[in-house]
Amino acid sequence: MNPDILFTPFTSPKLTLKNRVAMAPMTRQFSPDGVPDDAVLQYYKRRAENDVGLIITEGTTVNHKAASNEVRIPGFHGKALDSWHKIVETVHAAGGKIAPQLWHQGGMRRPGEGAYPDYPSATPSGLVGPGKKVYEALSNAEIDDLIAAFTQAAKDSKDLGFDTLELHGAHGYLIDNFFWEGTNQRDDQYGGSLVKRTRFATDIVQSIRAEIGDDYPIILRFSQWKQQDFTARLAPSLEELEQFVKPLSDAGVDIFHCSTRRFWEPEFEGSELNLAGWVKKITGKPTISVGSVGLTEEFIATYRGGEAEVASIDDLITRMEADEFDIIAVGRALIANPDWVTKVRAGKFDELVTYNQEMLSQLI
């Protein structure tokens, strides 16, 4: 099957890309004291030189003491900003575009972790899962501080020359903690119905918009599944998915990054559309799909030490030709093959390298 659809330009009112391939955000933990070094710069440069349309960085934490569980995860504040500026300039010089993924780990950060081990972790209701109360609920003043931290990071993103930004609202991290009923039992404006549980994210988006204007594109990543529960369903029905995405779209999200473990899995019975396909249909806005692209195994299987062999992308091509979603994010296949895009475009599938967990031990 002809992969040409992957290499057609993506155009939207606020963002233009030379092709439809994004590098998925993947935590790598190679930034000493939270500052990306030259090895990190070269890691992104190699993907830009090999024609990845949009690089979405690994999760990079906003300026809050409970945002990170590991000192080698990059921050997006303070002395790290100079390094990110160099990375932006390098990616642009190589012909690429780049977005930081702005992140707060919320309930996934455990007590005693990160650069401020004595600082309490932040979750909307002190819960790390249904019925698992570990912390105190966030006060409204603390919520205001968190919104301000995301807003400042977004301003810095624009000021540093990033082409867009992504808010990490998936996988059991802070923004997702507010989305998910299992971790949000608040009885104020930030809790209650599914629509009310979007309030924290919509307040962040609206605060960012007030700071940086309407022309800068905002991507939001969200997931049905959680790291605590792979079978969790944030919106179990199409009606609930509509309730969930509409306030986010109205608040100013421009592109939805719909995280799934396997991009080819239908989201609801009676249709082959995946999550990104449904969100695009509901909102009319561009979507990014993701999940085991070009590989035989999903990421949890390989996280335990297995390999993921090279797999056909015929189904991906079929879905993109049908305009099901706009951009495909490639993760582990791009770790194994920095030149994945150029090899796929040239039809050199037999030259693609098998992914294995050992590749995470270094930046290649």
N, C-alpha and C positions, 0 to 999 in steps of 0.2 A: 504494500500500500504506500502511496506517495505521501511523504511527510510535509509537503510544501505548505500546508495550512499553518504549520507551526512557525513558519518564517515570513508570514504576512505581517505588516505593521499593525500594531494596536493603537487606535486613536480614540480618545475621549476628550470632553471639553477641557480637562485639566492636565491630562497626561498622555504623552505619545511615546510608544516604544517601538524599536525596530523589528521586534518579533514577539511571539506569544509565550516565550519561555521565561519563567522567573526562577531564581534560586530560592528555595524554601529556607526559612529561618531555622537554624540548627545550633543549639548551644554547644560550644566547643571548649570553653574554659582555658584559653591560652593567653589571657590578658593579665600580666602581672600587676597586682594591686588595682585591678579594674581598669587598666590603661592598655588599649590595643597597641602592640609593638609592630616592628617591621614584618615579622612573620605573619601576623594577621593581615597587614596591608597587602603582602604578596599573595596571600590566600585569596583575597577578593580580587586582586588584580588579575590573577590567572583566569578566573571565570569571566571577567569583563573582556579580557583579550580574546577569549574564545566565544564571544558573541552571546552571552547570556543577556536577554533583553532587559531584565530588572533584577538586581541583586537586593534581596531583603536580608538584612544582616541577622546574625544571631541575636537572641534577646539581649537588649542592653538596658540596664536598669535606671529608672528615674531616681531623682534625688530624695530618697527617703530611707531612713536607717533600717527599715525592715524589708527593703525591696529585694535584697539578694541573699542567697544562702551560701555563697562561695566567693572568696576574694579574687579569684581568677576569672570570674564572669565580668565582662566589660560594663562599665557604667556609662551613663550619658549625661555627665555633669562634671564640673570641676576640671581637673587636669586631663581627663580623658577627651575633652572636646577638641583640643589641638590635634590629637591623634586621629580623631574621626574626620577632622577637616582635611588632613593629609590623605586619608583613605578616599574621601569624596573626590578630591582633585585627581587622584591616581585613577580611580574608576572612570571618571569623565575623560581623562586623557586617553584611556584605552577604548573609548567609544561606548561605555556602558552607562547605565543609570542605576541609582541606588536609593534605598529607603532604610532608615533605622527601624528596628522593631522595638517599640517602647514598652517596657515590661516592669511589672511589680509582681512578685511571686505570691503574695497573699498567704493563704493557708498552707501552701506547699513548702514554705520556709519553716523549718522546725526550730524549737528553742535552742539557743546556743550556737546557731549557725551564722555565717557571714562576718562582715567586718565589724558589726556591732552585736556580738553574741548575747549581751545582756538586755538588748532592746526587745520588747515583745513583738511578736508577729502580728500582722494586721489582717483581720477577716471581718466581714460585716456583722456577724453575730457571735464571734468567738468560736465558731464551729469549723472543724477541718473535714467534716463529713456528717451525714445525717446522724444526729444524736451524739456526736463526738465533740463536746465543748472542751476546749483547751485554753482559750484566751478570753479576755473581756471583749465585749462588743465595741466596735469603733464608735466614738462620739461624733456628733455632727461637726465639731471643730476639727477633729482628726480627718474626717472625710473632706472637709474644705481644704486642708493641707495637702491631701493626696491629689485632689483635682488640680490644685496649684502646681504640684510637682509634675504632673503630666503636661500641663499647659506650658510650663517653662521649657520642658524637654521639646515640645513641639515647636516653640519659638526658636530654640537653639537649632533644631533640625532645619528649619527654613533659613536661618541666618548662616548656617554652615554650608548651604548650597545643596543639600539633599533634594532629590527630585520629588519625593513624596515621603510619607511616614506611615508606619503601621502600628496600630494599637493592639497589644496582645490581650485579647478577650476570650481566650480558649483554655482548655486543658486543666481546669482547676486552679488557675492563678487568680489574682485579686479581682480583676474586672469580672471574670467568670464566676468568682465566689458570690458576687452580687446577683448574677443572672440565675444561678442555680438554687432552687428551693431547698436543696439539701444543706446548703451553707448559709442561706439568707433567710433568717426567721425574724427579721426586723418588723416592727409595727408602725414605723414612720413612713415618710415619703419614699424611702429607698427599699421598702419591702412590701410583701403582699402578693398581688397578682403578678403574672408573667410580665405584663406591661410595666407595672410599677418597679419590677426588679431590673428593668433596663435603665432606670433613672440615673444611677451612678455613671454609666457609660454615656448617656445622652448629655448629662451635665459636663462631662469631660469634653465631649465633642463640641458642645456649644461654647464652652470656655475657650477652647482652642480656636474656634472660628472667630470669637470676639478679639482674640489676640493677634491672629495672623491673617485674617481676612478670608474671603470666599474663594480665592483663586488657587489656593494650595491644596492638593488632593490628600484626602485622609482615607486610609485603608483600615478596616477593622477585621481582625481574625477572630472567628468564633468556632466552637465545636459543639456537637451534641454530646460526645463522650468526654469523660473526665479521666485524669490519671488515677483517681481513686476508684473509678467504676467505668470500665470500658463499655458496659451495656447501657449506661445512663442515656436518657433522651431529654434534652432540654425542651424540645418542642416535639412531642410524640405524634402530633397530627399536623396536616397541612394548615388547618385553621390556626393552630397555636404558633406555627412558624410564621404565618402572616402577622399575627399579633406581636410577635417578637421583633421581626425585622423592620416593620413599618416605623415605629418611633425612632429607631436608629437611623434609618434612611432619611426621615424628616429632619433629624437633628443635624445632618450634614455629612454622614458617611458617604463617600463617593464610590468606593469599591469594597465588596465583601469578599474576604478570604475565608472560604468555607472548608475547615479542616476535617478531613476524613482519613481513616486508616487505609482504605482501598478506594480509589477514585471511581472504580467501575460499579460500585454497589448502589442499587436503587435506594432512594431515601424513603419512599412510601410505596405501599402495595398498589398495583395497577398502573405503574409508570416506570420506565427505565431511567427517568431523570435522577441524577444524583443530587446531593445537597446544593451544590453550586448552581445546578440547573434550575432547581426550584426557586432559589433566592433571586436569580436573574429574572425568572418569570414573574415573581411577585413584585419586585421593586423596579424592574426596568433598568437597573444599574449593572455595570460590569461586575463580573465575579471571577475569582481565582479558584480553581480546583486543585486538589493535592491528594497524595496518598499512594505510595508504592509504585510510582511511575517508572516503567521500564525494568521492574524487578519482580522476582517470583515470590518474595516473602515480605510481609508487612514489618514495620520497624521493631515491634516488641519481640518478634521471633529472633531477629538478628541482634537485638540488644542483649539477649541471653547467650550470645556467642556463635550463632549460626551464620551462614552465608545467605546472600540473596543473589541468585544468578540473574543474568540478563534475560529480560522477557520482552515479548512483542509489544509494540505500542499501537497496533492496528485499531484496538478499541478506542484509544485516545484520539487517533486521527478521525475516526468515524464520528465521535461525539463533537469534536471541534468543527468538523465540516458541517455538522447539523446546528452549529451555533448554540450548543447547550451551555457553554461557558466561554469566557474570553481569553483567559490566561491559564497556563498550567504551571504549577510550582513543582520543581524537581529537587529532591533532597539528597538521599544517600547515593543515587546514581551520579550526582555531581560531586560528591565527595570522592567516589572511586574514579571518576572521569572528569577532571576539570574541563576537558574538551568535549564533553557529551554533546553539546549543541552542534559543534562543527562536524563531529563524526556522524551524527544522525542526519544532518543536512546532506552530507556526502554519501549517505547510504552505507557507511562502514560499520554496520552493526556487529560484524564479526570481530571488530577491533575493540569493542567495549569491554571493560574490565569488570569482573565479578566483585560485588561489594562484600566486605566482611568487617566484623566489629573491630578488628585490630587497626583498621584505618582511622579509627577515632583517636588513636594514641599520638597522632602527629597531624600537623597541618600540611596537606599536600595540594 
